Amino acid sequence: IGQGCILNTACTFDHEGEMADWSSLGPGAIIGGRVRIGMRTAVALGARVIHQRSLGADSLVGAGSLVLHDVPDAVLVHGAPARIIRTRRPDEPYL
């Protein structure tokens, strides 16, 4: 778990995971084992990520989403299963 990370109320971050600097997990987020979370990436309220997935830097996983595939850098994903909704602007706020 890197510098400045936030692990909110009732979230879980399972075994052998990596969480880069300034990333965050929202309340109730569930992260499976061996998941890599990139720098400045946010996983919102109640989202879930299955084992052995990678979330790219500067991405946002929307509330209640289910991530079944790797997420590239700088995108917003949402839904169950999570799909790319759009790219993110460099100046866009995270939550």
N, C-alpha and C positions, 0 to 999 in steps of 0.2 A: 504494500500500500504506500503510494508516493506522498510527497509533500502537499499539504493543503487539501487533501481529499476529504469528502464528507460521506459518512455512512449514517443515514438517517434512521429514525425509529423503526424497529421491527424489520429491517432489511436483513438479508443473508448473503454472505459472500463465501462461497464454498471453497474446497481444498485446491491448493496449487494454482490459485488465480493470481493475476497481475493487474494492478490498478495504478495507472500512470498518474503523474502529478496533476492536481487541480481537477480531477474527475469526481463525480458524485453519484451516489445511489439514493433515490427518493424513498420515502416511507413505504415499507412493504415490498420493495423490489427484491426479487429472488434471482441470484446469480449462481449458475451451476459450476461444477469443478472445471479447472483448467481454462477458464475464460480470461481473455486479455482485454482490458479496457484501456483505450488510448487516452492521451493527454486531453484535458478539458472536455471530456465526453460526459454527458449526463444521461442517467437512466432514471426515468420519471416514476412517479407513484405507481406501485403495483405491477410494474413491468417484470417480465421473466425472460431469462436468457438460458438456453439449454447448454449442457456441457460442451466444452472444447470449441467455443466460438470466439471470434475476435471482433471487437467493436473499434472501428477506426477513430483517429484523433478528431476532435471538434465535431463529433456527431451527437445527435440527440435521439434517444429511444422514447417515444411517446408513452403516456400513461396507459397502463393496462395491456401493453403490447406483449407479444410472444415472439421472441427472436429465435428462429430456427436455422438461419444462415448467417455467415459473416456479414458485417456491416462495413462498407468502405468509409474513408475519411469524409468529413464535412457534409453529411447528409442528415435529413430528418427521416426516421422510419416510424411507422405506426401500424397498428392492427394486429390481428391474430389469424394467420401468421403476419409478422411485421414485413412491410414492403416499403421501398423508398418512395417517399412522398415528394421530396424536392431536395435540391442542394441547399446548403446553408451559406449565407454571406459571412465574410470574415468579421464584420462588425455587429453581427446579430447577437442579441442577448441569449443566454442559455435556457433560462426557465422563466 
